[in-house]
Amino acid sequence: MPGPLEGLVVVDASRGMPAGIATMMLADYGARVVKIERPGYTPGAEATLRKVLDRGKWSVTADLDTDPGKVKLHELLASADVFIESWGAGRAEAKGLDHATLHARYPQLICLTLTGYGTTGPLSRRPGYEALLNARLGMTAEQRAHRDGPTFLGHPTVSYGTAFLAVIGVLSALHARKLTGRGQRVDTSLLDGMLAIRGMNWWWNEKDISYLARSGTKQGFGNKRLITDPFECADGNWLIPHTGGPGSYKRMMDLLGFGDRVQQIDGPEMSVPLDDDELVIARDLVPQAFKSRTRDEWVALFAEHDIACLPVLRPHEIFDDEQIRHAGVTIELPDAEHGTVRQLGPVVKFGETPPATPEPAPQVGSHDEKISELRPHPAWRPAQPRSLARPLEGVKIADFSSFFATGFGSKLLCDLGAEVVKVEPPSGDQMRPLGDLWECSQRGKRGLCIDMRTPEGREVVRTLVAEVDVVTVNFRPGKAEKIGLGYEQLRAINPKLIYAYLPGFGSTGPKSSLKSFAPLQSGFVGMNFIGAGAGNAPIRRVMGNEDLYNGFLGAVSVLMALVARQNSGAGQYLESPQLHSSLLVRTEMAADGNGNPLEPYRLDADTTGWSPLYRLYRTADGWVMIAVFGDRKFADLAAALGRPEWLEEFGAEQQRVDNSAELAARLEDAFAQLSTDDAFGLLDRAGVPVEIPAEDPVMPELLWDETLAETGQVVEHHHPEYGWCREVGVTIRLSDTPGQVRGPSPLLGQHTRDILTELGYPTAAIDELVERGVCLEPARN
């Protein structure tokens, strides 16, 4: 199978959605993923999800609790590069399949461990299901729906975030192995996934700087000159605008009829707070103004005035969008049940190593006889070993992007050892006034401020590009070429360059010239309806958004290109649009050949859950969240609640599926008769996965959790502008080449002089560039 990971062999003994997504990504781009499944296993409720997540994989049956099963596993590991398990704290050791044991036998093997809360710490033994973590850590209190109380998150953002971290960890370890000759353990968790996706909105700094208002009647962006909410239009359809571009806020207010009451701001609009009258307009009057025209009229009008705006679609409407058809990212795979299944295929474009269309998901055990065909691929063989402190040590990245998404991806790589130079114009990145977002996406980088409109500035950039491994760009199509940053222009300077282009919609196509900001794309691909529950109007925000996902996928894409270059010696162009990453994180929502939705789960209208056994229940005085899977755990639940008769009606999985409404009604009645503490105690003592939803987000407290500080998942440092800070740290642990936070985000031009000196510019020449305004550096004390 072609692709940047061609020849990589991954043996997957894991279970759960994060691992399934991670291994799907690896398989999509060329890895041979061998999934270990139980003999006699028949997919039940998860059969629809399997059609997507298991595409392109092999299925081999083995019971790893038996000696014959372990013999079969070791036969596979003899040819493997990566081994993945998700058994939970201490269980790999109990099976004799932990990293230390496997490393002694296969010293080049990379072992990925996926857990709920990590392998150590006070929560390591808690049940590791996303809904339970969301409840315990207050994410169910943070995403608001159409009723009071905790909300079940319809979009599994933590699972996707964890899957991205897993792939980044594996690829980083592979990059290091090529240089050290050694495998190592990679460890991440749902807790890490949650931390990674919440870092953009949660931090502490002694000056109390935040772009969000967390209390009062104007929660959200408060008095920031920013509007990014869904609005209902005259025809009952919805749209989301975004006023983050230069002058966009004032232009939108002009179109809405409030121009005479809104200030004209010279420079970044978000740096000037709204006055009292402007605040009333933005938060109270704007929603009514949108009801004066239809959605299509507003979208066309905003496009005419260069204001970012997209329709809010229902999940399956996106398949028929003209840009999606142009990009060719949907695939139709043969399916015995539905004839064909339409789904999102590989979404990243690689110029030199394009991936193939995946094969359909296999039948259980269909590759049992193919084990002997596996062979280690010579391209992945390590080079002459040398020492390495960080997995990406020696990798140099020039980040020319603006705003959050692309910068967040290069920040993740910076934490793993890459040296990242953030290149800005003299006016600075427009996101600088948003301290939370700036720190989360730019931490640890070096800052170079250069005016690329000048010939001298462009020459500095050409000199820099000749020295780096990767360039990241997210301008709209054509802009990079105008300032000398096009792929062909830079490849002429550095033939082995990896050029990562992460635009909003793609380099070509009917929407390619549009602006793209979060959360427009989330609404466009259906996320606001997914999080709203069946039949409801779209909610304001869905946890997780395209800025994060595009950054995650950008980091994954760059790492794939880096390991491919290690194997072939060739650089390449890659394209990973924000739209495509937004599609990837709802991959599980497929359709049959007639366009009918195939949804492996769907949030109910009351936003309590996906099924009777994976949902929130009201108690006599609050709520509990349960996650009950399998006949044994259901029997434990029935016994704990004193309902042994339920085993007659609901004891088998198909009975629970066929009678889900009745089962939910019985559970509602049972929990309504118990207090929250009693319900939790009964279930928890019986080993039934359960948590009590926190009434408020727990993230602020987690920033002061010293167990997380000890692992580096939370870091504290001093920033010259924000003062002392606490924020999310490194959320991927590598045993031999660990990541490390390099320091805070740079001031504008903070490292300009140092970087120019390293590029060979003498002091006098640097002084002249600074004096003429070609370069900028902070004032020297």
Salt bridges, closest charged atoms under 4 A:
ASP28 OD2 - ARG55 NH2 2.66
GLU37 OE1 - ARG50 NH1 2.78
ASP54 OD2 - LYS35 NZ 2.77
ASP54 OD2 - ARG50 NH1 3.26
ASP54 OD1 - LYS57 NZ 3.35
ASP65 OD1 - LYS95 NZ 2.50
ASP81 OD1 - ARG177 NH2 2.85
GLU142 OE2 - ARG198 NH2 2.29
ASP187 OD2 - ARG733 NE 3.22
ASP192 OD2 - ARG733 NH2 2.49
ASP229 OD1 - ARG540 NE 2.89
ASP229 OD1 - ARG541 NH2 3.26
ASP254 OD1 - LYS250 NZ 2.79
ASP277 OD1 - ARG261 NH2 2.80
GLU278 OE1 - ARG225 NH2 3.08
ASP284 OD2 - LYS218 NZ 3.00
ASP306 OD1 - ARG476 NH1 3.16
ASP306 OD2 - LYS515 NZ 3.56
ASP320 OD1 - ARG342 NH1 3.83
ASP321 OD1 - LYS511 NZ 2.83
GLU322 OE2 - LYS511 NZ 3.73
ASP335 OD1 - LYS51 NZ 2.90
GLU337 OE1 - LYS51 NZ 3.14
GLU337 OE1 - HIS338 NE2 3.60
GLU373 OE2 - LYS370 NZ 3.59
ASP399 OD2 - LYS445 NZ 3.06
ASP415 OD2 - ARG443 NH2 2.49
GLU419 OE2 - ARG446 NH1 3.27
GLU424 OE2 - ARG432 NH2 2.80
ASP429 OD2 - LYS422 NZ 2.91
GLU439 OE2 - HIS717 NE2 3.11
ASP451 OD1 - ARG453 NE 2.93
GLU456 OE2 - ARG772 NH2 2.72
GLU459 OE1 - ARG462 NH2 2.83
ASP469 OD1 - ARG565 NH2 2.67
GLU488 OE1 - ARG491 NH2 3.00
GLU599 OE1 - ARG602 NE 3.84
ASP631 OD1 - ARG656 NH2 2.83
GLU649 OE1 - ARG666 NH2 2.79
GLU662 OE2 - ARG666 NE 2.62
GLU668 OE2 - ARG615 NH1 3.38
ASP684 OD1 - ARG126 NH1 2.99
GLU691 OE2 - ARG126 NE 3.00
GLU691 OE1 - ARG136 NH1 2.91
GLU706 OE2 - ARG726 NH1 3.25
GLU716 OE1 - ARG726 NE 2.72
GLU727 OE2 - ARG443 NH1 2.99
GLU727 OE1 - HIS717 NE2 2.99
ASP736 OD2 - ARG182 NE 3.41
GLU758 OE2 - ARG446 NH2 2.80
ASP767 OD1 - ARG753 NH2 2.72
GLU777 OE2 - ARG753 NH2 2.94
GLU777 OE2 - ARG780 NH2 3.67
